[in-house]
């Protein structure tokens, strides 16, 4: 396995903890990528708390 593969094996609990820490610290556009979690896999407008429809291209 390559180095990147080992970095991507992060426990879900750790990702949720990092999410909570960053939101508490005041970051507004926080999401957890590559995780089947409808609430945390997307980012929301901090003013209206509505889902932002962001399309990632060219990556």
Buried (B, 14 or more C-beta within 10 A) or exposed (E): EEEEEEEEEEEEEEBBEEBEEBEEEEEEEBBBEEBEBEEBEBBBEBEEEEEEEEEEEEE
